[in-house]
Amino acid sequence: MLAHYKTVKQWGSAEIVIKKSRFIGQARPVASEEEAIAFIESVKREHWSATHNCSAYMIGERDQIQKASDDGEPSGTAGKPILEVIRNQGLKNVAVVVTRYFGGIMLGAGGLIRAYTDGAVTGIAAAVPVRKVLHREILVSIDYTWLGKVENELRSRGTLQGETEFTDKVTLLCKPTGEEADQFVLWMTDLTQGQCVIHQGETVYIDHHEI
């Protein structure tokens, strides 16, 4: 699994108008080619009366699946520019559709490339780019006498946390990044002078919003 990668958080849509033509950019995260195709087909059904529904998607840890469609626009003026936006923004597991309602003014090849590029950029922005970072769930059980010190040190370290369970012991759900998980265990053991019980749980991706 990748330590981190950039994608979009959710489905998003935004519209721009260029020389009376409406360009509606839509983007969403997809986990497979089947999801990407289903998303594109849903947009085509929604905008069945549009002049064009051009699309592209990129899927896989190594970007193994890359597809683009001009959907009737001159070759290379729509799908490829959309795919280039995905690639240039470093996104993975994303599908983008840019719908065009023709406004009566020809844009030319260069104008189409710029328009579909801008449509893809606005659609992706509406879908909220995020960085998915792999974190390890680590359960730390301690006596109540350690709680204040441990919580202060976790805040200072900036470690993400889940819910804390209070029984005869205090169990903290800590979520260091996967890359720092082993070092975190050593640090916690040293911090509590070995007076903690640690259980390592699942690895999960957590959204980190792009700045």
Residue pairs with C-beta under 8 A, 6 or more apart in sequence:
1 61
1 134
1 178
1 203
2 61
2 134
3 133
3 134
3 177
3 178
3 179
4 131
4 132
4 133
4 134
4 208
5 61
5 92
5 93
5 131
5 132
6 89
6 90
6 91
6 92
6 129
6 130
6 131
6 132
6 210
7 29
7 91
7 92
7 93
7 94
7 129
7 130
7 132
8 27
8 28
8 29
8 91
8 94
8 124
8 127
8 128
8 129
8 130
9 29
9 127
9 128
9 129
9 130
9 207
9 209
10 28
10 29
10 127
10 128
11 26
11 27
11 28
11 127
12 26
12 27
12 28
12 123
12 124
12 125
12 126
12 127
12 128
13 24
13 25
13 26
13 123
13 126
14 24
14 25
14 122
14 123
14 125
14 126
15 22
15 23
15 24
15 25
15 122
16 22
16 23
16 25
16 115
16 118
16 119
16 122
17 23
17 103
18 107
18 111
18 115
18 118
19 103
19 105
19 107
19 111
20 103
20 104
20 105
21 100
21 101
21 102
21 103
21 104
21 105
21 107
21 115
22 99
22 100
22 101
22 103
23 98
23 99
23 100
23 115
23 116
23 118
23 119
24 47
24 98
24 99
24 100
24 101
24 119
24 123
25 96
25 97
25 98
25 99
25 119
25 120
25 121
25 122
25 123
25 124
25 126
26 43
26 96
26 97
26 98
26 99
26 123
26 126
26 127
27 94
27 95
27 96
27 97
27 120
27 123
27 124
27 126
27 127
28 39
28 94
28 95
28 127
29 93
29 94
29 127
30 36
30 39
30 57
30 59
30 93
30 94
30 95
31 59
31 93
32 59
33 57
33 59
33 65
33 67
35 95
36 57
36 59
36 67
36 95
39 95
39 97
40 53
40 55
40 57
40 69
40 95
40 97
43 53
43 55
43 97
43 99
44 53
47 53
47 99
50 99
50 100
50 101
51 72
51 100
51 101
51 102
52 70
52 71
52 72
52 73
52 78
52 99
52 100
53 71
53 97
53 98
53 99
53 100
54 69
54 70
54 71
54 73
54 78
54 79
54 82
54 97
54 98
54 99
54 100
54 116
55 68
55 69
55 71
55 79
55 82
55 95
55 96
55 97
55 98
56 66
56 67
56 68
56 69
56 79
56 80
56 82
56 83
56 86
56 95
56 96
56 120
57 65
57 66
57 67
57 86
57 94
57 95
57 96
58 65
58 66
58 83
58 86
58 87
58 91
58 92
58 93
58 94
59 65
59 66
59 92
59 93
60 92
60 93
61 92
63 87
63 92
66 83
66 87
67 83
68 79
68 80
68 82
68 83
69 78
69 79
70 76
70 77
70 78
70 79
70 80
71 78
71 79
73 79
73 100
73 112
73 116
74 109
74 112
76 109
76 113
77 109
77 112
77 113
77 116
78 98
78 112
78 113
78 116
81 113
81 116
81 117
81 120
82 96
82 98
82 116
82 117
82 119
82 120
84 117
85 96
85 117
85 120
85 121
85 124
86 94
86 96
86 120
86 124
89 124
89 129
91 124
91 129
94 124
94 127
96 120
96 123
96 124
97 123
98 116
98 119
98 120
98 123
100 115
100 116
100 119
107 115
128 209
129 210
130 207
130 208
130 209
130 210
131 207
131 208
131 209
131 210
132 205
132 206
132 207
132 208
133 177
133 205
133 206
133 208
134 177
134 178
134 179
134 203
134 204
134 205
135 160
135 175
135 176
135 177
135 178
135 203
135 204
135 205
135 206
136 175
136 176
136 177
136 178
136 181
136 184
136 200
136 201
136 202
136 203
137 162
137 173
137 174
137 175
137 200
137 201
137 202
137 203
137 204
138 173
138 174
138 175
138 176
138 181
138 184
138 185
138 188
138 198
138 199
138 200
138 201
139 171
139 172
139 173
139 174
139 198
139 199
139 200
139 201
140 150
140 171
140 172
140 174
140 188
140 196
140 197
140 198
141 169
141 170
141 171
141 172
141 196
141 197
141 198
141 199
142 150
142 169
142 170
142 172
142 192
142 195
142 196
142 197
143 169
143 170
143 195
144 169
144 170
146 170
146 192
146 195
146 196
147 170
149 191
150 172
150 188
150 191
150 192
151 172
153 191
154 161
154 172
154 174
157 187
159 174
159 175
159 176
159 184
160 174
160 175
160 176
160 206
161 172
161 173
161 174
161 175
162 173
162 174
162 175
163 173
164 170
164 171
164 172
164 173
165 171
165 173
169 197
174 184
174 188
175 204
175 206
176 184
178 203
181 200
185 198
185 200
188 196
188 198
189 196
189 198
